[in-house]
């Protein structure tokens, strides 16, 4: 896209806006919801994109070249079948459980929050257990599907639990009265459910986002450093903004590593891999300005709910490569971008 924009003499963001489409061109279906233009405009305004010099090598800070780049992010919404069991204890605690696993993204927190919201119970009266294969089956934690998939099962279990509570204890039942339930009533409030993803052939569901970044390129040392980052994402209803931003920060950091550091070379003769594998640290990235654009009415566990995990990665390396081109005039298409790619050719220094 940026190469086309350069050939046409059009700003890269403007080219994307002019070619924005309201349908999924691979299927011809309309988007279930799409706020990519909002992502573009909000992030570009916060970044200050309007002040970007149109030509390459137009920004310099001290002895290094400075460049601004942007890219689009898109990731499909995935959801699979999942199960959840719920049990009501004599101590008044309602425990939900699924055989998913916590990989550090806050699954237990979000599922507890979701169950509490739907049952009407305080967080202190709800728990979510995971990481045990004896619990109802769920798919692997990957492909940005856990929140939508397991969340649907938890939501269904919580909805049924609330209805059953009314049936066995009356509409006035509260969390405080759960300890007074008989063993038979608690048994009626202990069960399992399984949910399957809804099929809607009429729409296409995706998450969208926009990255804007600034890099500094020291051509004497062959070093690129990301100095500023602004991004906006439209990922449907956001259940926990703090956890969502943390995942997006991790994804962008992943993208910085993909663009500038991460490489596992392979010897073509022996087919053995060797060398060192570098990962970005806190010093390799700037503070990240991230906005969540949530303009979708929450429909839990409906089809508007989707994952966030990978979309922070999508487009991030491209934004860096575009910024490096703006800084140096070098169009680099292979990752990672190395010292050799950035080093000024031998000769008199300018």
Secondary structure, 3 states (H helix, E strand, C coil): CHHHHHHHCCCHHHHHHHCCCCEECCCCEEECCCCHHHHHHHHHHHHCHHHCCCCCCCEEECCEEEEEEEEEEEEECCCCCEEEEEEECCCCCEEEECCCCCCCCCHHHHHHHHHHHHHCCCHHHEEEECCCCCCCCCCCCCCCCHHHHHHHHHHHHHHHHHHHHHHHHCCCCCHHHHHHCCHHHHHHCCEEEEECCCCCCCEECEEEEEEEEEEEEECCCCEEEEEEEEEEEECCCCCCHHHHHHHHHHHHHHHHHHHHCCCCCECCCCCCECCCCCCCCHHHCCCEEEEECCCCCCCCCCCCCCCCCCCCCCCHHHHHHHHHHHHHCCCCCCCCCCHHHHCCCCCCCC
